[in-house]
Amino acid sequence: MTPARAEAFLAELRQDAPQVSQMALAAAAGAFKLRPAFLKKQPRGKQAEWVRKALARGTMAAVAEEVLAEYFLGHHKALLTEWLDAVGLEHEDGVLKTSAPPAPESGLLRKAFDAFARGENAERRHLLLAAFAAQSAIDWPELESLLADGGGE
């Protein structure tokens, strides 16, 4: 995530999902051994940069997954369920029924990816796809390849 995109994302979290914003700031404070109160007093751009850098660390992967899962489940469930339905994954209100779902057949994945990525609000869709692919339970090399090729942007 670019610094500008991170700042926009954190601003959206503050407005639409304040509890997720607090979770992200607390994770960044912990990662950099900062007092949360100190981080909250910093300019918004600096806060976003610390959050971006903290959640990009390999050791923070589980926290990053949780922040993004809370964001999409709590605030963009329709978008999440659209993606899950498109790739044929069983879910209950956006929560997968299988902990490590197998990748769909190549043609279906490509078709679902292309259709989903072309929808309204391409940036949020791309973030959802990237967050989905980055989950530890998802091992879909073709999805990672589609994302690496610049799909969804």
Sequence and secondary structure as in RCSB ss.txt:
>XXXX:A:sequence
MTPARAEAFLAELRQDAPQVSQMALAAAAGAFKLRPAFLKKQPRGKQAEWVRKALARGTMAAVAEEVLAEYFLGH
HKALLTEWLDAVGLEHEDGVLKTSAPPAPESGLLRKAFDAFARGENAERRHLLLAAFAAQSAIDWPELESLLADG
GGE
>XXXX:A:secstr
  HHHHHHHHHHHHHH HHHHHHHHHHHHHHTT  HHHHHHS HHHHHHHHHHHHHSGGGHHHHHHHHHHHHHHH
 HHHHHHHHHHTT  EETTEESSSS     HHHHHHHHHHHHTSSSHHHHHHHHHHHHHSTT   HHHHHHHHTT
TT 
